[in-house]
Amino acid sequence: MGTQDSPWRRISGSALGRYSIAAAAAAIALLARWLLDPLLGDFTPYITLFLAVAFLAMYTGFGSCLFGAVLGLLGATYWFVPPRGSWAIFDVKGTIVASVVYLIVCTLIALAGERVRRSKARLDIALGKLGNREEELRKAHEQLEERVQQRTREL
């Protein structure tokens, strides 16, 4: 019986799928920030993007995670940094510092997520080998049982 991959595995297994997921995650995070705008105002324009970046780091990998972070940065800068709806910036130094800090934190999240993904992959490989060893042990046990029954019949 063949195993079927889930739609999630098929989508996240391709580069186009991973980068599409990254774009969607950034869009959802920006939408969430827009919904929170009455509470947050001009403060913390990138706050909802950190959750999207953490999600991407865990499930899509380093490159698509940074892609989503940059898309989010561009969207948040355009829609939530004064003057809103424009690429003009009132506080150039503050915006640059905030953007650089945001990108540094996103890079650290992406690196941590990649490390977790690689550790999980190594663990999956080790568990697969352990599963193979269990199967070999089960077969050896069955063969030994057959030999014992055969010898018992001979006696």
PyMOL commands that set and color helices and strands:
alter all, ss='L'
color gray80, all
select helices_A, chain A and resi 7-13+15-35+37-40+49-59+62-80+92-154
alter helices_A, ss='H'
color red, helices_A
deselect
rebuild
show_as cartoon
